[in-house]
Amino acid sequence: MNKNIYRSKTFGFKFSCSVFITGFIYIISLTTLANSIGVNHSQLEQYITLVDEDVLLNPAGEGVFISVDLNDQWSAHFDYQTWQDKEQATIPVTIDLELATIGGSLSYVQDNWYASTSIGFSEDDISHSLIQNRFEHRHDNTQVTSFSGVLGTNWLNGNWMLDLSMGIQYADWSIENTIYNSERAQQDGKPPKELSITKSNSSIINASMSAARYWELTQAQGILAGVMLSWNYQFAGDENLTANIPPPTRTTTAQPTTSRNISVTPSRVTSGDDNYGQITSYLSYDLNKNWSIDVDTSIEIATINNNLSWAIGINYSF
């Protein structure tokens, strides 16, 4: 019964996302400009801190990315992704982890300059099942709503594309911790359920730079390879909370594919790192004028664990 309570929260989040996706696809059907849709499979690293140890989980899952050109200057983007994992710790505890993110952004391009504003929602569900006298089950639910803006410029130098950007993000946090005590614990005076809710916020500035090179193989085929360095600094809010800021979608007219997504984790929950960076490398292959395959990997730097993530995806432009 207890498990069904938080499962229903996750179901409600995913149901809202499915409604949003349906509406976004309907918008695509109304426009005759360039659009793209992509799907990917990705994997993250996330450490869960227990009393006696830190447990490494590697949640994996699928995502969808949609981009719509509203006119020559304006474009809209949407992303939705989920991850799951389950691990057995050294002490008798089983950890179930479910992550889900959804986001949308509106971008404006003028000559070599671009600006975008976005909103994102994320939910992090962690379930601890422990067969001990202390408690029977624990559930931690973290929900984050974030608002961000990015201003940047990019330029071409032969087959090279260089990009510089700065951004700011504000995030509202709601963390709900629930402990369901065992019958033995209740006999010792514990209540059936202990609930605590923490609300906080964080404000982060972000700067990034990237370089990418394109090799044209044929008129319809080519390879794009690049690297991006981003740095995040939390200047306000709880120092124990921070949210990863996804770098902006890479856009260029140097190749047939007009929009390429780096698979990162919008508003993914981390803790204890208020000044950290991320290095992302990516490789994309244009199969023809419509289809492309992307591979990327990211590693955090100057963090407690320097978590690693990777993704592989396929995109269709039309």
Summary of the structure (lengths in Angstrom):
residues: 318
radius of gyration: 21.1
end to end distance: 46.6
largest distance: 74.8
contacts: 1067
relative contact order: 0.15
helix: 11%
strand: 63%
